[in-house]
Amino acid sequence: MFPFPRRRKLADELRRFFGREPHELPIVSRAFLSVDLPNLQIAVDEYVRDHHAAARALDLSSIGA
């Protein structure tokens, strides 16, 4: 019926990762200038590499932040 598989909602991802309901978690935010985004990506990539961690994009964006 639907041409695309159901995509997980952000709340589902947060619940799976933290093992708690998202509304129980504190709200934390950090704004970055667009010119700083490449450096942020480099920092995340290096953290993942140095800590043998895993990371994946959730396709989350904020407009007007």
Beta strands, then each sheet from edge to edge (+ up, - down):
end
